[in-house]
């Protein structure tokens, strides 16, 4: 949302990571589809892409798998990665997604998502 739904803003990810670091959190994971590593396309612009590489080198960013089959992109269901890691680490999920399908899939995840989902919005760069 940092890019106003016009551009994928890597700086927004950096701002969020820094916000949690400043509050003493040490285990922070960011999940981004692997195709975000590719050069940006006109229909999918990305800003400050180098930040993803920096976060990956710090073991903060994890790319979720994706591949091309006959010229068509096939991506994994990254929501499951996010919820599973947060659940296993007893962490917090920072997202504006409600994960309703995953809540219906697993009763333990339902409670966890209801209690540990932190929704957010950016006001300028805060």
N, CA, C and O atoms as a Tinker XYZ file with bonds, in Angstrom:
   504  protein
     1  N      0.817000   -1.213000    0.000000    73     2
     2  CA     0.000000    0.000000    0.000000    64     1     3
     3  C      0.856000    1.270000    0.000000    63     2     4     5
     4  O      0.340000    2.354000   -0.275000    81     3
     5  N      2.135000    1.157000    0.299000    73     3     6
     6  CA     3.001000    2.331000    0.317000    64     5     7
     7  C      3.083000    2.987000   -1.066000    63     6     8     9
     8  O      3.262000    4.200000   -1.165000    81     7
     9  N      2.957000    2.207000   -2.109000    73     7    10
    10  CA     3.010000    2.718000   -3.475000    64     9    11
    11  C      1.654000    3.123000   -4.024000    63    10    12    13
    12  O      1.490000    3.259000   -5.236000    81    11
    13  N      0.678000    3.319000   -3.140000    73    11    14
    14  CA    -0.668000    3.750000   -3.532000    64    13    15
    15  C     -1.299000    2.856000   -4.596000    63    14    16    17
    16  O     -2.049000    3.332000   -5.448000    81    15
    17  N     -0.995000    1.567000   -4.543000    73    15    18
    18  CA    -1.527000    0.584000   -5.492000    64    17    19
    19  C     -1.179000    0.896000   -6.945000    63    18    20    21
    20  O     -1.775000    0.346000   -7.870000    81    19
    21  N     -0.203000    1.789000   -7.131000    73    19    22
    22  CA     0.259000    2.139000   -8.478000    64    21    23
    23  C      1.609000    1.498000   -8.772000    63    22    24    25
    24  O      1.922000    1.191000   -9.922000    81    23
    25  N      2.401000    1.301000   -7.731000    73    23    26
    26  CA     3.739000    0.736000   -7.882000    64    25    27
    27  C      4.032000   -0.114000   -6.640000    63    26    28    29
    28  O      3.610000    0.223000   -5.534000    81    27
    29  N      4.755000   -1.210000   -6.837000    73    27    30
    30  CA     5.192000   -2.029000   -5.713000    64    29    31
    31  C      6.366000   -1.307000   -5.071000    63    30    32    33
    32  O      7.448000   -1.234000   -5.654000    81    31
    33  N      6.158000   -0.778000   -3.879000    73    31    34
    34  CA     7.155000    0.050000   -3.212000    64    33    35
    35  C      7.988000   -0.776000   -2.238000    63    34    36    37
    36  O      7.517000   -1.153000   -1.165000    81    35
    37  N      9.216000   -1.048000   -2.621000    73    35    38
    38  CA    10.135000   -1.773000   -1.740000    64    37    39
    39  C     10.529000   -0.914000   -0.541000    63    38    40    41
    40  O     10.867000   -1.435000    0.522000    81    39
    41  N     10.483000    0.385000   -0.718000    73    39    42
    42  CA    10.789000    1.288000    0.387000    64    41    43
    43  C      9.751000    1.109000    1.497000    63    42    44    45
    44  O     10.096000    1.205000    2.674000    81    43
    45  N      8.502000    0.856000    1.150000    73    43    46
    46  CA     7.461000    0.584000    2.149000    64    45    47
    47  C      7.810000   -0.638000    2.984000    63    46    48    49
    48  O      7.575000   -0.657000    4.192000    81    47
    49  N      8.370000   -1.656000    2.344000    73    47    50
    50  CA     8.802000   -2.845000    3.075000    64    49    51
    51  C      9.929000   -2.471000    4.035000    63    50    52    53
    52  O      9.924000   -2.882000    5.195000    81    51
    53  N     10.883000   -1.700000    3.554000    73    51    54
    54  CA    11.998000   -1.256000    4.405000    64    53    55
    55  C     11.481000   -0.462000    5.606000    63    54    56    57
    56  O     11.948000   -0.660000    6.727000    81    55
    57  N     10.524000    0.428000    5.376000    73    55    58
    58  CA     9.957000    1.212000    6.479000    64    57    59
    59  C      9.326000    0.307000    7.532000    63    58    60    61
    60  O      9.493000    0.533000    8.730000    81    59
    61  N      8.607000   -0.710000    7.085000    73    59    62
    62  CA     7.960000   -1.638000    8.021000    64    61    63
    63  C      9.000000   -2.439000    8.804000    63    62    64    65
    64  O      8.886000   -2.590000   10.021000    81    63
    65  N     10.007000   -2.945000    8.109000    73    63    66
    66  CA    11.081000   -3.697000    8.777000    64    65    67
    67  C     11.764000   -2.808000    9.817000    63    66    68    69
    68  O     11.978000   -3.234000   10.953000    81    67
    69  N     12.102000   -1.598000    9.441000    73    67    70
    70  CA    12.768000   -0.675000   10.370000    64    69    71
    71  C     11.888000   -0.359000   11.577000    63    70    72    73
    72  O     12.389000   -0.233000   12.694000    81    71
    73  N     10.595000   -0.233000   11.360000    73    71    74
    74  CA     9.654000    0.062000   12.453000    64    73    75
    75  C      9.727000   -1.035000   13.507000    63    74    76    77
    76  O      9.777000   -0.754000   14.704000    81    75
    77  N      9.732000   -2.292000   13.052000    73    75    78
    78  CA     9.799000   -3.400000   14.006000    64    77    79
    79  C     11.190000   -3.516000   14.644000    63    78    80    81
    80  O     11.298000   -3.816000   15.833000    81    79
    81  N     12.225000   -3.287000   13.884000    73    79    82
    82  CA    13.586000   -3.322000   14.445000    64    81    83
    83  C     13.743000   -2.299000   15.562000    63    82    84    85
    84  O     14.312000   -2.590000   16.614000    81    83
    85  N     13.230000   -1.093000   15.315000    73    83    86
    86  CA    13.343000   -0.019000   16.311000    64    85    87
    87  C     12.637000   -0.371000   17.612000    63    86    88    89
    88  O     12.929000    0.212000   18.656000    81    87
    89  N     11.722000   -1.308000   17.554000    73    87    90
    90  CA    10.990000   -1.730000   18.741000    64    89    91
    91  C     11.571000   -2.996000   19.358000    63    90    92    93
    92  O     10.964000   -3.596000   20.245000    81    91
    93  N     12.751000   -3.401000   18.887000    73    91    94
    94  CA    13.463000   -4.506000   19.500000    64    93    95
    95  C     13.195000   -5.885000   18.925000    63    94    96    97
    96  O     13.718000   -6.873000   19.441000    81    95
    97  N     12.401000   -5.980000   17.879000    73    95    98
    98  CA    12.141000   -7.285000   17.276000    64    97    99
    99  C     13.375000   -7.748000   16.509000    63    98   100   101
   100  O     13.997000   -6.971000   15.786000    81    99
   101  N     13.718000   -9.014000   16.674000    73    99   102
   102  CA    14.915000   -9.540000   16.026000    64   101   103
   103  C     14.592000  -10.582000   14.962000    63   102   104   105
   104  O     15.386000  -10.777000   14.041000    81   103
   105  N     13.465000  -11.247000   15.062000    73   103   106
   106  CA    13.088000  -12.245000   14.051000    64   105   107
   107  C     12.005000  -11.626000   13.172000    63   106   108   109
   108  O     10.830000  -11.602000   13.539000    81   107
   109  N     12.408000  -11.134000   12.025000    73   107   110
   110  CA    11.499000  -10.477000   11.080000    64   109   111
   111  C     11.660000  -11.180000    9.746000    63   110   112   113
   112  O     12.775000  -11.337000    9.249000    81   111
   113  N     10.543000  -11.605000    9.165000    73   111   114
   114  CA    10.570000  -12.239000    7.848000    64   113   115
   115  C      9.588000  -11.537000    6.927000    63   114   116   117
   116  O      8.453000  -11.241000    7.302000    81   115
   117  N     10.050000  -11.282000    5.721000    73   115   118
   118  CA     9.236000  -10.670000    4.668000    64   117   119
   119  C      9.144000  -11.692000    3.549000    63   118   120   121
   120  O     10.160000  -12.222000    3.100000    81   119
   121  N      7.929000  -11.969000    3.098000    73   119   122
   122  CA     7.721000  -12.907000    1.995000    64   121   123
   123  C      7.309000  -12.144000    0.746000    63   122   124   125
   124  O      6.356000  -11.365000    0.763000    81   123
   125  N      8.040000  -12.380000   -0.338000    73   123   126
   126  CA     7.787000  -11.714000   -1.615000    64   125   127
   127  C      7.883000  -12.778000   -2.708000    63   126   128   129
   128  O      8.784000  -13.617000   -2.668000    81   127
   129  N      6.979000  -12.760000   -3.674000    73   127   130
   130  CA     7.078000  -13.731000   -4.769000    64   129   131
   131  C      8.389000  -13.570000   -5.545000    63   130   132   133
   132  O      8.856000  -12.454000   -5.771000    81   131
   133  N      8.963000  -14.685000   -5.941000    73   131   134
   134  CA    10.244000  -14.696000   -6.644000    64   133   135
   135  C     10.236000  -13.828000   -7.898000    63   134   136   137
   136  O     11.266000  -13.254000   -8.253000    81   135
   137  N      9.097000  -13.724000   -8.570000    73   135   138
   138  CA     9.064000  -12.946000   -9.808000    64   137   139
   139  C      9.316000  -11.453000   -9.571000    63   138   140   141
   140  O      9.572000  -10.717000  -10.524000    81   139
   141  N      9.247000  -10.998000   -8.322000    73   139   142
   142  CA     9.576000   -9.593000   -8.025000    64   141   143
   143  C     11.066000   -9.312000   -8.197000    63   142   144   145
   144  O     11.482000   -8.153000   -8.200000    81   143
   145  N     11.874000  -10.368000   -8.339000    73   143   146
   146  CA    13.300000  -10.219000   -8.586000    64   145   147
   147  C     13.571000   -9.848000  -10.044000    63   146   148   149
   148  O     14.625000   -9.301000  -10.368000    81   147
   149  N     12.623000  -10.147000  -10.909000    73   147   150
   150  CA    12.783000   -9.897000  -12.342000    64   149   151
   151  C     12.708000   -8.402000  -12.632000    63   150   152   153
   152  O     12.198000   -7.635000  -11.816000    81   151
   153  N     13.213000   -7.988000  -13.787000    73   151   154
   154  CA    13.067000   -6.574000  -14.161000    64   153   155
   155  C     11.580000   -6.191000  -14.193000    63   154   156   157
   156  O     10.743000   -6.978000  -14.636000    81   155
   157  N     11.261000   -4.994000  -13.726000    73   155   158
   158  CA     9.857000   -4.568000  -13.688000    64   157   159
   159  C      9.254000   -4.477000  -15.090000    63   158   160   161
   160  O      9.939000   -4.178000  -16.068000    81   159
   161  N      7.958000   -4.744000  -15.151000    73   159   162
   162  CA     7.216000   -4.612000  -16.408000    64   161   163
   163  C      6.292000   -3.410000  -16.290000    63   162   164   165
   164  O      5.999000   -2.936000  -15.193000    81   163
   165  N      5.847000   -2.935000  -17.420000    73   163   166
   166  CA     4.971000   -1.766000  -17.423000    64   165   167
   167  C      3.679000   -2.018000  -16.635000    63   166   168   169
   168  O      3.172000   -1.118000  -15.964000    81   167
   169  N      3.150000   -3.243000  -16.721000    73   167   170
   170  CA     1.911000   -3.547000  -16.021000    64   169   171
   171  C      2.136000   -3.913000  -14.551000    63   170   172   173
   172  O      1.178000   -4.134000  -13.811000    81   171
   173  N      3.396000   -3.976000  -14.133000    73   171   174
   174  CA     3.723000   -4.319000  -12.746000    64   173   175
   175  C      4.977000   -3.556000  -12.311000    63   174   176   177
   176  O      6.029000   -4.162000  -12.108000    81   175
   177  N      4.871000   -2.225000  -12.165000    73   175   178
   178  CA     6.052000   -1.432000  -11.805000    64   177   179
   179  C      6.517000   -1.702000  -10.372000    63   178   180   181
   180  O      5.727000   -2.052000   -9.495000    81   179
   181  N      7.810000   -1.529000  -10.169000    73   179   182
   182  CA     8.411000   -1.731000   -8.848000    64   181   183
   183  C      9.415000   -0.606000   -8.611000    63   182   184   185
   184  O     10.171000   -0.238000   -9.511000    81   183
   185  N      9.416000   -0.069000   -7.404000    73   183   186
   186  CA    10.327000    1.023000   -7.057000    64   185   187
   187  C     11.331000    0.542000   -6.016000    63   186   188   189
   188  O     10.981000   -0.210000   -5.106000    81   187
   189  N     12.572000    0.977000   -6.154000    73   187   190
   190  CA    13.641000    0.674000   -5.187000    64   189   191
   191  C     13.861000   -0.826000   -5.017000    63   190   192   193
   192  O     13.987000   -1.331000   -3.901000    81   191
   193  N     13.903000   -1.523000   -6.146000    73   191   194
   194  CA    14.027000   -2.979000   -6.145000    64   193   195
   195  C     15.296000   -3.462000   -5.431000    63   194   196   197
   196  O     15.327000   -4.582000   -4.921000    81   195
   197  N     16.332000   -2.635000   -5.392000    73   195   198
   198  CA    17.578000   -3.018000   -4.719000    64   197   199
   199  C     17.372000   -3.312000   -3.232000    63   198   200   201
   200  O     18.156000   -4.042000   -2.627000    81   199
   201  N     16.325000   -2.746000   -2.652000    73   199   202
   202  CA    16.035000   -2.988000   -1.228000    64   201   203
   203  C     15.729000   -4.458000   -0.987000    63   202   204   205
   204  O     16.084000   -5.002000    0.058000    81   203
   205  N     15.070000   -5.108000   -1.948000    73   203   206
   206  CA    14.769000   -6.533000   -1.795000    64   205   207
   207  C     16.057000   -7.338000   -1.675000    63   206   208   209
   208  O     16.162000   -8.237000   -0.841000    81   207
   209  N     17.025000   -7.011000   -2.506000    73   207   210
   210  CA    18.316000   -7.703000   -2.465000    64   209   211
   211  C     19.013000   -7.480000   -1.117000    63   210   212   213
   212  O     19.585000   -8.411000   -0.551000    81   211
   213  N     18.963000   -6.259000   -0.614000    73   211   214
   214  CA    19.572000   -5.953000    0.682000    64   213   215
   215  C     18.919000   -6.764000    1.801000    63   214   216   217
   216  O     19.607000   -7.327000    2.653000    81   215
   217  N     17.597000   -6.816000    1.790000    73   215   218
   218  CA    16.878000   -7.558000    2.827000    64   217   219
   219  C     17.120000   -9.066000    2.712000    63   218   220   221
   220  O     17.170000   -9.771000    3.721000    81   219
   221  N     17.267000   -9.552000    1.486000    73   219   222
   222  CA    17.563000  -10.973000    1.294000    64   221   223
   223  C     18.950000  -11.297000    1.870000    63   222   224   225
   224  O     19.121000  -12.328000    2.519000    81   223
   225  N     19.920000  -10.439000    1.641000    73   223   226
   226  CA    21.275000  -10.653000    2.165000    64   225   227
   227  C     21.289000  -10.658000    3.696000    63   226   228   229
   228  O     22.140000  -11.301000    4.311000    81   227
   229  N     20.353000   -9.944000    4.302000    73   227   230
   230  CA    20.245000   -9.892000    5.760000    64   229   231
   231  C     19.396000  -11.037000    6.313000    63   230   232   233
   232  O     19.144000  -11.095000    7.516000    81   231
   233  N     18.959000  -11.939000    5.449000    73   231   234
   234  CA    18.102000  -13.080000    5.815000    64   233   235
   235  C     16.763000  -12.639000    6.393000    63   234   236   237
   236  O     16.173000  -13.333000    7.222000    81   235
   237  N     16.295000  -11.491000    5.951000    73   235   238
   238  CA    14.979000  -11.006000    6.363000    64   237   239
   239  C     13.946000  -11.337000    5.292000    63   238   240   241
   240  O     12.831000  -11.757000    5.602000    81   239
   241  N     14.318000  -11.149000    4.052000    73   239   242
   242  CA    13.404000  -11.397000    2.950000    64   241   243
   243  C     13.549000  -12.826000    2.437000    63   242   244   245
   244  O     14.658000  -13.323000    2.244000    81   243
   245  N     12.415000  -13.469000    2.223000    73   243   246
   246  CA    12.360000  -14.815000    1.660000    64   245   247
   247  C     11.510000  -14.744000    0.394000    63   246   248   249
   248  O     10.384000  -14.249000    0.420000    81   247
   249  N     12.052000  -15.237000   -0.698000    73   247   250
   250  CA    11.276000  -15.289000   -1.940000    64   249   251
   251  C     10.463000  -16.575000   -1.973000    63   250   252   253
   252  O     10.991000  -17.662000   -1.738000    81   251
   253  N      9.187000  -16.440000   -2.265000    73   251   254
   254  CA     8.345000  -17.622000   -2.429000    64   253   255
   255  C      8.444000  -18.079000   -3.875000    63   254   256   257
   256  O      8.580000  -17.250000   -4.775000    81   255
   257  N      8.379000  -19.385000   -4.113000    73   255   258
   258  CA     8.637000  -19.924000   -5.448000    64   257   259
   259  C      7.653000  -19.456000   -6.519000    63   258   260   261
   260  O      6.472000  -19.229000   -6.257000    81   259
   261  N      8.177000  -19.324000   -7.720000    73   259   262
   262  CA     7.352000  -19.101000   -8.906000    64   261   263
   263  C      8.155000  -19.590000  -10.104000    63   262   264   265
   264  O      9.382000  -19.676000  -10.047000    81   263
   265  N      7.465000  -19.903000  -11.171000    73   263   266
   266  CA     8.135000  -20.387000  -12.379000    64   265   267
   267  C      7.266000  -20.063000  -13.579000    63   266   268   269
   268  O      6.112000  -19.656000  -13.441000    81   267
   269  N      7.833000  -20.248000  -14.747000    73   267   270
   270  CA     7.078000  -20.051000  -15.982000    64   269   271
   271  C      6.878000  -21.401000  -16.650000    63   270   272   273
   272  O      7.815000  -22.187000  -16.789000    81   271
   273  N      5.652000  -21.655000  -17.056000    73   271   274
   274  CA     5.308000  -22.869000  -17.786000    64   273   275
   275  C      4.654000  -22.428000  -19.084000    63   274   276   277
   276  O      3.581000  -21.824000  -19.081000    81   275
   277  N      5.313000  -22.737000  -20.194000    73   275   278
   278  CA     4.824000  -22.350000  -21.520000    64   277   279
   279  C      4.514000  -20.850000  -21.586000    63   278   280   281
   280  O      3.495000  -20.432000  -22.136000    81   279
   281  N      5.415000  -20.062000  -21.015000    73   279   282
   282  CA     5.281000  -18.608000  -21.069000    64   281   283
   283  C      4.325000  -18.013000  -20.049000    63   282   284   285
   284  O      4.184000  -16.793000  -19.975000    81   283
   285  N      3.667000  -18.854000  -19.262000    73   283   286
   286  CA     2.716000  -18.364000  -18.254000    64   285   287
   287  C      3.317000  -18.533000  -16.860000    63   286   288   289
   288  O      3.882000  -19.578000  -16.539000    81   287
   289  N      3.190000  -17.490000  -16.036000    73   287   290
   290  CA     3.744000  -17.520000  -14.689000    64   289   291
   291  C      2.862000  -18.370000  -13.774000    63   290   292   293
   292  O      1.641000  -18.221000  -13.748000    81   291
   293  N      3.511000  -19.266000  -13.025000    73   291   294
   294  CA     2.839000  -20.090000  -12.032000    64   293   295
   295  C      3.461000  -19.730000  -10.691000    63   294   296   297
   296  O      4.671000  -19.866000  -10.507000    81   295
   297  N      2.642000  -19.274000   -9.761000    73   295   298
   298  CA     3.147000  -18.863000   -8.449000    64   297   299
   299  C      2.587000  -19.779000   -7.368000    63   298   300   301
   300  O      1.512000  -20.359000   -7.525000    81   299
   301  N      3.317000  -19.901000   -6.287000    73   299   302
   302  CA     2.829000  -20.693000   -5.165000    64   301   303
   303  C      1.821000  -19.851000   -4.376000    63   302   304   305
   304  O      1.669000  -18.650000   -4.600000    81   303
   305  N      1.156000  -20.507000   -3.469000    73   303   306
   306  CA     0.200000  -19.815000   -2.616000    64   305   307
   307  C      0.968000  -19.292000   -1.407000    63   306   308   309
   308  O      1.075000  -19.979000   -0.391000    81   307
   309  N      1.505000  -18.070000   -1.515000    73   307   310
   310  CA     2.402000  -17.557000   -0.481000    64   309   311
   311  C      1.711000  -17.257000    0.842000    63   310   312   313
   312  O      2.387000  -17.166000    1.866000    81   311
   313  N      0.398000  -17.100000    0.860000    73   311   314
   314  CA    -0.309000  -16.868000    2.121000    64   313   315
   315  C     -0.052000  -18.007000    3.105000    63   314   316   317
   316  O      0.077000  -17.786000    4.309000    81   315
   317  N      0.020000  -19.216000    2.580000    73   315   318
   318  CA     0.258000  -20.373000    3.439000    64   317   319
   319  C      1.655000  -20.289000    4.082000    63   318   320   321
   320  O      1.810000  -20.628000    5.255000    81   319
   321  N      2.651000  -19.849000    3.341000    73   319   322
   322  CA     3.996000  -19.659000    3.905000    64   321   323
   323  C      3.935000  -18.665000    5.066000    63   322   324   325
   324  O      4.479000  -18.908000    6.143000    81   323
   325  N      3.279000  -17.572000    4.826000    73   323   326
   326  CA     3.212000  -16.487000    5.813000    64   325   327
   327  C      2.573000  -16.969000    7.110000    63   326   328   329
   328  O      3.131000  -16.791000    8.193000    81   327
   329  N      1.406000  -17.575000    6.989000    73   327   330
   330  CA     0.672000  -18.007000    8.182000    64   329   331
   331  C      1.418000  -19.130000    8.897000    63   330   332   333
   332  O      1.499000  -19.133000   10.125000    81   331
   333  N      1.956000  -20.070000    8.152000    73   331   334
   334  CA     2.651000  -21.209000    8.762000    64   333   335
   335  C      3.872000  -20.753000    9.566000    63   334   336   337
   336  O      4.066000  -21.198000   10.697000    81   335
   337  N      4.683000  -19.886000    9.000000    73   335   338
   338  CA     5.870000  -19.410000    9.728000    64   337   339
   339  C      5.469000  -18.597000   10.953000    63   338   340   341
   340  O      6.031000  -18.786000   12.032000    81   339
   341  N      4.517000  -17.709000   10.800000    73   339   342
   342  CA     4.076000  -16.902000   11.946000    64   341   343
   343  C      3.519000  -17.795000   13.054000    63   342   344   345
   344  O      3.810000  -17.582000   14.231000    81   343
   345  N      2.732000  -18.779000   12.683000    73   343   346
   346  CA     2.151000  -19.707000   13.657000    64   345   347
   347  C      3.253000  -20.489000   14.374000    63   346   348   349
   348  O      3.247000  -20.590000   15.601000    81   347
   349  N      4.193000  -21.039000   13.613000    73   347   350
   350  CA     5.267000  -21.840000   14.205000    64   349   351
   351  C      6.180000  -21.017000   15.110000    63   350   352   353
   352  O      6.714000  -21.533000   16.091000    81   351
   353  N      6.360000  -19.736000   14.780000    73   351   354
   354  CA     7.232000  -18.860000   15.571000    64   353   355
   355  C      6.467000  -18.077000   16.634000    63   354   356   357
   356  O      7.053000  -17.281000   17.369000    81   355
   357  N      5.141000  -18.309000   16.712000    73   355   358
   358  CA     4.288000  -17.579000   17.653000    64   357   359
   359  C      4.440000  -16.069000   17.443000    63   358   360   361
   360  O      4.561000  -15.290000   18.389000    81   359
   361  N      4.428000  -15.696000   16.172000    73   359   362
   362  CA     4.663000  -14.307000   15.805000    64   361   363
   363  C      3.391000  -13.537000   15.475000    63   362   364   365
   364  O      2.288000  -13.901000   15.882000    81   363
   365  N      3.583000  -12.482000   14.740000    73   363   366
   366  CA     2.509000  -11.593000   14.306000    64   365   367
   367  C      2.550000  -11.532000   12.783000    63   366   368   369
   368  O      3.623000  -11.490000   12.180000    81   367
   369  N      1.377000  -11.528000   12.176000    73   367   370
   370  CA     1.275000  -11.390000   10.721000    64   369   371
   371  C      0.934000   -9.940000   10.432000    63   370   372   373
   372  O     -0.087000   -9.434000   10.899000    81   371
   373  N      1.778000   -9.271000    9.669000    73   371   374
   374  CA     1.521000   -7.883000    9.286000    64   373   375
   375  C      1.000000   -7.912000    7.857000    63   374   376   377
   376  O      1.759000   -8.129000    6.913000    81   375
   377  N     -0.290000   -7.693000    7.709000    73   375   378
   378  CA    -0.919000   -7.771000    6.394000    64   377   379
   379  C     -2.318000   -7.174000    6.467000    63   378   380   381
   380  O     -2.931000   -7.119000    7.533000    81   379
   381  N     -2.806000   -6.730000    5.325000    73   379   382
   382  CA    -4.197000   -6.295000    5.242000    64   381   383
   383  C     -5.093000   -7.390000    4.673000    63   382   384   385
   384  O     -6.277000   -7.167000    4.420000    81   383
   385  N     -4.523000   -8.560000    4.476000    73   383   386
   386  CA    -5.262000   -9.736000    4.033000    64   385   387
   387  C     -5.928000  -10.363000    5.265000    63   386   388   389
   388  O     -5.328000  -10.395000    6.340000    81   387
   389  N     -7.140000  -10.851000    5.118000    73   387   390
   390  CA    -7.846000  -11.487000    6.244000    64   389   391
   391  C     -7.601000  -12.997000    6.310000    63   390   392   393
   392  O     -7.929000  -13.632000    7.312000    81   391
   393  N     -7.029000  -13.570000    5.256000    73   391   394
   394  CA    -6.713000  -15.002000    5.207000    64   393   395
   395  C     -7.932000  -15.863000    5.533000    63   394   396   397
   396  O     -7.812000  -16.872000    6.228000    81   395
   397  N     -9.089000  -15.474000    5.040000    73   395   398
   398  CA   -10.329000  -16.198000    5.367000    64   397   399
   399  C    -10.286000  -17.660000    4.943000    63   398   400   401
   400  O    -10.751000  -18.535000    5.673000    81   399
   401  N     -9.731000  -17.926000    3.764000    73   399   402
   402  CA    -9.672000  -19.312000    3.299000    64   401   403
   403  C     -8.809000  -20.168000    4.218000    63   402   404   405
   404  O     -9.144000  -21.326000    4.469000    81   403
   405  N     -7.713000  -19.629000    4.720000    73   403   406
   406  CA    -6.852000  -20.387000    5.622000    64   405   407
   407  C     -7.474000  -20.521000    7.009000    63   406   408   409
   408  O     -7.220000  -21.501000    7.709000    81   407
   409  N     -8.276000  -19.554000    7.406000    73   407   410
   410  CA    -8.996000  -19.667000    8.675000    64   409   411
   411  C     -9.971000  -20.845000    8.626000    63   410   412   413
   412  O    -10.144000  -21.561000    9.612000    81   411
   413  N    -10.599000  -21.035000    7.476000    73   411   414
   414  CA   -11.559000  -22.129000    7.323000    64   413   415
   415  C    -10.861000  -23.480000    7.185000    63   414   416   417
   416  O    -11.473000  -24.522000    7.419000    81   415
   417  N     -9.609000  -23.467000    6.814000    73   415   418
   418  CA    -8.853000  -24.687000    6.567000    64   417   419
   419  C     -8.353000  -25.339000    7.857000    63   418   420   421
   420  O     -8.255000  -26.563000    7.941000    81   419
   421  N     -8.040000  -24.523000    8.853000    73   419   422
   422  CA    -7.406000  -25.047000   10.051000    64   421   423
   423  C     -7.907000  -24.267000   11.279000    63   422   424   425
   424  O     -7.661000  -23.065000   11.379000    81   423
   425  N     -8.605000  -24.934000   12.211000    73   423   426
   426  CA    -9.143000  -24.219000   13.382000    64   425   427
   427  C     -8.073000  -23.525000   14.221000    63   426   428   429
   428  O     -8.327000  -22.452000   14.767000    81   427
   429  N     -6.876000  -24.119000   14.338000    73   427   430
   430  CA    -5.804000  -23.471000   15.099000    64   429   431
   431  C     -5.340000  -22.206000   14.397000    63   430   432   433
   432  O     -5.058000  -21.199000   15.047000    81   431
   433  N     -5.259000  -22.252000   13.080000    73   431   434
   434  CA    -4.881000  -21.066000   12.318000    64   433   435
   435  C     -5.953000  -19.994000   12.431000    63   434   436   437
   436  O     -5.642000  -18.804000   12.475000    81   435
   437  N     -7.212000  -20.409000   12.477000    73   435   438
   438  CA    -8.313000  -19.432000   12.593000    64   437   439
   439  C     -8.111000  -18.571000   13.832000    63   438   440   441
   440  O     -8.139000  -17.343000   13.749000    81   439
   441  N     -7.906000  -19.214000   14.990000    73   439   442
   442  CA    -7.702000  -18.468000   16.224000    64   441   443
   443  C     -6.462000  -17.593000   16.105000    63   442   444   445
   444  O     -6.482000  -16.416000   16.466000    81   443
   445  N     -5.373000  -18.184000   15.590000    73   443   446
   446  CA    -4.110000  -17.458000   15.484000    64   445   447
   447  C     -4.258000  -16.210000   14.609000    63   446   448   449
   448  O     -3.813000  -15.125000   14.984000    81   447
   449  N     -4.879000  -16.372000   13.453000    73   447   450
   450  CA    -5.065000  -15.239000   12.540000    64   449   451
   451  C     -5.939000  -14.174000   13.185000    63   450   452   453
   452  O     -5.645000  -12.984000   13.075000    81   451
   453  N     -7.009000  -14.588000   13.856000    73   451   454
   454  CA    -7.895000  -13.625000   14.519000    64   453   455
   455  C     -7.155000  -12.829000   15.594000    63   454   456   457
   456  O     -7.421000  -11.642000   15.782000    81   455
   457  N     -6.233000  -13.476000   16.294000    73   455   458
   458  CA    -5.527000  -12.837000   17.407000    64   457   459
   459  C     -4.228000  -12.142000   17.015000    63   458   460   461
   460  O     -3.799000  -11.206000   17.689000    81   459
   461  N     -3.596000  -12.595000   15.923000    73   459   462
   462  CA    -2.241000  -12.140000   15.608000    64   461   463
   463  C     -2.102000  -11.429000   14.267000    63   462   464   465
   464  O     -0.991000  -11.277000   13.760000    81   463
   465  N     -3.205000  -10.998000   13.699000    73   463   466
   466  CA    -3.148000  -10.261000   12.436000    64   465   467
   467  C     -3.084000   -8.770000   12.737000    63   466   468   469
   468  O     -3.995000   -8.210000   13.348000    81   467
   469  N     -2.009000   -8.138000   12.307000    73   467   470
   470  CA    -1.819000   -6.703000   12.504000    64   469   471
   471  C     -2.005000   -6.020000   11.161000    63   470   472   473
   472  O     -1.148000   -6.109000   10.281000    81   471
   473  N     -3.130000   -5.340000   11.011000    73   471   474
   474  CA    -3.393000   -4.604000    9.778000    64   473   475
   475  C     -2.729000   -3.233000    9.896000    63   474   476   477
   476  O     -2.461000   -2.761000   11.001000    81   475
   477  N     -2.473000   -2.612000    8.783000    73   475   478
   478  CA    -1.676000   -1.387000    8.793000    64   477   479
   479  C     -2.141000   -0.433000    7.697000    63   478   480   481
   480  O     -2.910000   -0.791000    6.805000    81   479
   481  N     -1.646000    0.784000    7.804000    73   479   482
   482  CA    -1.763000    1.751000    6.697000    64   481   483
   483  C     -0.568000    2.700000    6.811000    63   482   484   485
   484  O     -0.044000    2.941000    7.899000    81   483
   485  N     -0.163000    3.221000    5.679000    73   483   486
   486  CA     0.909000    4.190000    5.658000    64   485   487
   487  C      0.304000    5.590000    5.627000    63   486   488   489
   488  O     -0.654000    5.848000    4.898000    81   487
   489  N      0.867000    6.474000    6.415000    73   487   490
   490  CA     0.531000    7.887000    6.358000    64   489   491
   491  C      1.832000    8.565000    5.967000    63   490   492   493
   492  O      2.739000    8.727000    6.783000    81   491
   493  N      1.903000    8.955000    4.707000    73   491   494
   494  CA     3.156000    9.412000    4.115000    64   493   495
   495  C      4.178000    8.281000    4.255000    63   494   496   497
   496  O      3.977000    7.198000    3.706000    81   495
   497  N      5.247000    8.516000    4.969000    73   495   498
   498  CA     6.254000    7.476000    5.146000    64   497   499
   499  C      6.301000    6.936000    6.565000    63   498   500   501
   500  O      7.360000    6.544000    7.057000    81   499
   501  N      5.180000    6.919000    7.200000    73   499   502
   502  CA     5.060000    6.373000    8.574000    64   501   503
   503  C      4.021000    5.280000    8.584000    63   502   504
   504  O      3.759000    4.686000    9.629000    81   503
